[in-house]
Amino acid sequence: MIDIHCHILPGVDDGPKTVEESLKLARLAESEGITKIIATPHHQHPSFENSGFSVIREVEQLNHKLKEANINIDVIPSQEVRLHGAMIRYLELGDVLPMTPGSSYILIEFPSNSIPHYTSRLFYDLKLQGYTPIIAHPERNKVLVEDPVMLFDFVKNGVLTQITAGSLTGHFGKKAMKFTEQLLESNLTHFLASDAHNCYERPFLLTEAYAAVEELFGIDMVYHLKENAELLASQQHVQVLPPEPIRRKRRFFGLL
């Protein structure tokens, strides 16, 4: 398996604090059958910076440590980029990294409780520059949960999304789990990733999540999500199914 969203680098954000913790997390990944991890430390987050150049350096060092420890995991440098107006300029400077070196996909994070007013325009400008935004964990954004039409419009206009394994397994609550299921049902998501931070509170859960996908939507959906992760990691265009609006169940109020 390939994990396209993971906070495995030591001492750079709210993931592992030490190299030893990173290696422990990598061993857990290996035990789940994960062979490749795209490292996505926070960038332009209120608490973390992580320039592209520093991430590349940290990934080189971690891959060396993994080889020394005989852990068969390959780590690729990227970022989870908090949406900001200067993103295109940062891409030009190399401070914002695409999902893989030379690719056109960028993992973008919204604030948990809002969507910046300039989001649609920035997504449009990114597309004009040849980049495809991937929205990280939309099922955990308050605005998108309450207004899924906004997410449908993003996807209809070429934006991709990535759901979190823990959301599908219920680790982020029933509301996030239900919305995640609706995103899969409506073809409004394209990747399943761990967003792992540690071995305990925020582990990988990918095996459990893929089992849930198979139970709910069948093995073809599992193959689709896994293949998209492989295509992304190998710098190829991912597969996109026709999106549909989320169908909200109507409430009927009878007379007493």
C-alpha positions in Angstrom: 0.0 0.0 0.0 0.9 3.6 -0.5 0.1 6.3 2.1 -0.1 9.7 0.5 -0.7 11.8 3.7 1.4 11.1 6.8 3.3 13.1 9.5 6.3 10.8 9.9 9.1 13.4 9.9 10.6 13.8 13.4 10.5 17.1 15.3 8.9 19.3 12.6 5.2 19.5 13.5 2.7 17.6 15.7 4.0 14.2 14.5 6.9 12.2 16.0 9.2 14.2 18.2 12.3 12.1 17.8 13.9 9.9 15.1 13.2 6.9 17.3 9.4 7.7 17.3 9.6 8.1 13.5 11.2 4.7 13.1 8.6 3.2 15.4 5.8 4.7 13.3 7.6 3.4 10.1 7.7 -0.1 11.6 3.9 0.1 12.3 3.4 1.1 8.6 5.5 -1.8 7.4 3.4 -4.2 9.6 0.3 -2.9 7.8 1.8 -3.6 4.3 2.6 0.0 3.5 5.7 0.3 1.3 5.8 4.0 0.4 4.8 7.1 2.4 4.5 10.6 1.2 5.7 12.8 4.1 3.3 15.8 4.5 4.4 18.0 7.4 2.4 21.1 7.9 3.3 24.2 5.9 2.1 27.8 6.6 0.2 26.4 9.5 -0.3 28.8 12.4 2.1 26.7 14.5 4.5 25.2 11.9 6.3 26.5 8.8 8.4 23.7 7.2 9.8 25.1 3.9 10.1 22.9 0.9 13.9 22.9 1.2 13.9 21.8 4.8 11.4 19.0 4.1 13.6 17.6 1.4 16.6 17.6 3.7 14.6 15.9 6.6 13.3 13.2 4.2 16.8 12.4 3.0 18.0 12.0 6.6 15.0 9.8 7.5 15.4 7.6 4.5 19.0 7.0 5.5 17.9 6.1 9.1 15.2 3.7 7.7 17.8 2.0 5.6 20.1 1.6 8.6 17.2 0.1 10.6 16.3 -2.3 7.8 12.8 -0.8 7.5 11.6 -1.2 3.9 9.7 2.0 3.6 10.4 4.7 1.0 9.6 8.2 2.1 8.8 11.0 -0.5 9.0 14.7 0.4 5.8 16.8 0.2 3.7 19.0 2.5 0.2 19.5 3.8 -0.1 23.2 2.7 -2.5 25.4 4.7 -4.3 27.4 2.0 -2.9 30.9 1.6 -3.1 33.6 -1.0 0.6 33.5 -2.0 0.6 29.8 -2.7 1.5 30.1 -6.4 4.4 32.4 -5.6 5.7 29.9 -3.0 5.4 27.1 -5.6 7.6 29.1 -8.0 10.2 29.6 -5.2 10.2 25.9 -4.3 8.9 26.6 -0.8 5.7 24.7 -1.5 6.2 21.1 -2.7 3.9 19.1 -5.0 2.9 15.7 -3.8 5.8 14.1 -5.6 8.8 15.8 -7.3 7.8 17.2 -10.6 4.1 16.3 -10.2 1.1 18.7 -10.6 -0.8 17.6 -7.5 -0.7 19.7 -4.2 -2.2 18.6 -0.9 -4.1 21.6 0.6 -5.5 22.0 4.1 -8.4 24.3 5.1 -8.8 25.7 8.5 -11.1 23.3 10.5 -14.0 25.7 10.8 -13.9 27.9 7.7 -13.2 28.1 4.0 -11.2 31.3 2.9 -13.3 33.6 0.7 -10.7 33.5 -2.1 -10.6 29.6 -2.3 -12.4 29.2 -5.6 -10.3 31.9 -7.3 -7.1 30.4 -6.0 -8.1 26.9 -7.2 -8.8 28.4 -10.6 -5.4 30.1 -10.7 -3.7 26.9 -9.6 -5.4 25.0 -12.4 -4.3 27.7 -14.9 -0.8 27.1 -13.8 -1.2 23.3 -14.4 -1.6 22.3 -10.7 -4.4 20.1 -9.3 -5.4 20.8 -5.7 -6.2 17.9 -3.4 -8.3 18.9 -0.4 -7.1 17.1 2.7 -9.7 15.5 5.0 -12.8 17.5 3.8 -14.9 15.4 6.1 -13.4 17.2 9.1 -14.2 20.7 7.8 -17.2 22.2 9.5 -18.3 24.3 6.5 -18.1 21.5 4.0 -20.0 19.1 6.2 -22.8 21.6 6.6 -22.7 22.7 2.9 -21.6 19.7 0.8 -22.7 21.5 -2.4 -19.6 23.7 -2.0 -17.4 20.6 -2.1 -19.4 19.2 -5.1 -18.7 22.5 -7.0 -15.0 22.2 -6.2 -14.8 18.6 -7.4 -16.9 19.4 -10.5 -14.3 22.0 -11.4 -11.4 19.6 -11.2 -10.4 19.7 -7.5 -9.6 16.3 -5.9 -10.1 15.2 -2.3 -8.5 12.8 0.2 -10.4 11.2 3.1 -8.8 10.0 6.3 -8.8 6.3 7.3 -9.7 7.3 10.9 -12.8 9.1 9.7 -14.1 6.0 8.0 -13.4 3.8 11.0 -15.2 6.2 13.4 -12.1 7.5 15.2 -13.2 11.1 14.5 -16.8 10.5 15.5 -20.1 9.4 13.9 -20.7 12.6 12.0 -17.3 12.5 10.2 -17.8 8.8 9.5 -21.2 9.3 7.9 -20.0 12.2 5.8 -17.0 10.2 4.7 -19.3 7.4 3.6 -21.4 10.0 1.6 -18.3 11.3 -0.1 -17.4 7.8 -1.3 -21.0 7.1 -2.4 -21.1 10.3 -4.4 -17.6 10.0 -6.0 -16.5 13.1 -4.2 -13.3 11.7 -3.0 -10.3 10.2 -4.8 -7.8 9.0 -2.2 -7.8 7.2 1.2 -4.8 8.1 3.4 -3.8 7.7 7.1 -2.9 11.3 8.2 -1.0 9.3 10.8 0.9 11.3 13.5 1.9 8.6 16.0 1.4 4.9 16.9 -1.3 5.5 19.5 -3.8 8.3 19.2 -3.3 8.8 15.4 -2.0 5.5 13.8 -2.4 4.4 10.2 -5.7 2.4 10.3 -5.5 1.9 6.5 -6.1 -1.8 6.6 -9.2 -1.3 8.8 -10.4 1.5 6.6 -10.0 -0.4 3.3 -11.9 -3.3 4.9 -14.8 -0.8 5.6 -14.7 0.5 2.0 -15.0 -3.1 0.7 -17.9 -3.9 3.0 -19.8 -0.7 2.2 -18.9 -0.2 -1.5 -17.3 -3.4 -2.8 -13.8 -4.4 -3.9 -13.8 -2.2 -7.0 -13.8 0.9 -4.9 -10.9 -0.5 -2.9 -9.0 -1.0 -6.1 -9.9 2.4 -7.4 -8.5 4.2 -4.3 -5.4 2.1 -4.1 -4.7 2.5 -7.7 -5.0 6.3 -7.4 -2.5 6.3 -4.7 -0.1 4.3 -6.9 -0.7 6.6 -9.9 0.0 9.7 -7.7 3.2 8.2 -6.3 4.4 7.3 -9.8 3.6 10.8 -11.2 0.8 9.7 -13.4 -2.7 11.1 -13.8 -5.2 9.7 -11.3 -8.6 8.3 -12.2 -11.7 10.5 -11.5 -15.2 9.1 -11.4 -18.2 11.4 -12.3 -19.1 13.3 -9.1 -22.7 13.5 -7.8 -24.2 15.8 -5.3 -24.7 14.3 -1.9 -28.3 13.3 -1.4 -29.6 14.5 1.9 -32.5 12.4 3.4 -35.7 14.4 3.6 -37.4 14.8 6.9 -41.2 14.3 7.0 -43.2 16.0 9.7 -46.7 14.4 10.2 -49.6 15.9 12.0 -50.2 15.0 15.6 
